[in-house]
Amino acid sequence: MQMQRQTENRSCVLRCCLSVLLTIALLLGMSSCKKEEQGGLTMATDAAFFPYDYVENGEIVGIDIDIVHEVARRMGERVRIENMEFDSVIAAVQSGKVDFAAAGITVSPDREKQVNFSRPYAVAQQVIIVPVHSTIAQESDLVGVRVGVQSGTTGDLYVKEHIGEPERYSNGAMAVAALKAGKVDAVVLDNLPAEKHVSHNARLKILPTPLTEEAYAIAVRKDNPQLLEAINNALDAMDKEGVLARIAAEYGEKAMPTEEQGIWASVHNNFVKDGRWRYLANGLWVTVEISFFAALIGIVLGALIGIVRSTADQTGRLKWLDYFCRLYLTVIRGTPVVVQLLIIYFVIFGSVEISKVLVAIVAFGLNSGAYVAEIIRSGIMSVDKGQMEAGRSLGLGYGYTMRSVIMPQAFKNVLPALGNEFIVLLKETSICGYIALQDLTKGGNIILSQTYDAFMPLMAVALIYLLMVVGLSHLLKKLEKRLQKNER
Ligand code: GLN
């Protein structure tokens, strides 16, 4: 009898393991079909740094981009550009996710430990932007006031070291939007983007004394000295021929797109012009895709772990498996999901060419699995013990009773909690921008960084999430009702 139970337990666990593997294999297959075209060089940038890196008519352009394309042309190479948050750019080079990066990156001793820098191609300064009537007139006035910066930049470091903890935004445009909205009292930013913001907004000014003197250079992977040399040679030649100066002058004259006045003009500017609604539509698809498959992994993994844990709790068997499951739950529930996502992307899949959507699905699936496991375990525990005993005394196997008697009841009991978990999961995927995935939230951010308008894109993003959550809740309610009906 004991032997038979153990074999049944094992085969139940084995089948669940197989389904997890199958799901992962399926996803891997899917992602390899979708893998982007390989070959050429890859570079990282943050296209929210006008006029060095920005999006125009759906294309990434700017001083850096023109320089890089010219460098690549001289090397006989093609470049594929990956757009990400600035604070991921250096990590992407360092971990080998891209070959190099150009994003108005200031050369600094700390960064030199992680990447190689080319010769400089531009000089820059960190400057202070304030509202025209501000009482802030110099650096010393910044102590004790709210200073906005772009996260991970030299401006961020300077303020933190010399003034105090800054308020960090994911790009300069957002920091300036916060300044306009009165959320911060000053913004510290690189001079050229700062000048563009100010000339585009009559209510802002730049204080006369800059905080730093800096140089921009291209960041190259440490393990590729040949690439560094080739880039340096090209930059040297371009400098001598006056190409660098010509590119800088060309973009130096460009003005930021102006903000539209009036609601319809603003709707047009944020969503219709240049087909910007596509950032939301494509982002929505990525969000749905990641949430759906992550929920699938979460439910399979969660059910498996829930069964192992409750079997161990109730029968004292599966000790080792239970130990591993508890370890997994502790680690996953004890660390923030954004950290898990970054570790999976940069460390675990650091040197592997893998679709980012798949990375996100795995990360969110593993994360959700931990929460689903505890929900399902509580569901199983809530089913009366007599049910299992009744099943067993009828001669049904442990696995069979679990599957056909216990699990359906457990599932019904925990449906509201599961629904809640999937709603959280859907919204949690909004951190995908950290690994350069353009999900719904990132889509809204991209529009914001092109139109410098925070209200419209963020409202649209919020509304879309809200509609999805309302739809999901509605479906879950229906399912709950149906299950209740079946019970009667
Ligand atoms: N020059 C700054 C830095 O390197 C900011 C660059 C940027 O925001 N793209 O930190």
Boltz pocket constraint, residues with backbone or C-beta under 6 A from the ligand:
constraints:
  - pocket:
      binder: B
      contacts: [[A, 46], [A, 49], [A, 86], [A, 103], [A, 104], [A, 105], [A, 106], [A, 107], [A, 150], [A, 152], [A, 153], [A, 154], [A, 155], [A, 172], [A, 190]]
      max_distance: 6.0
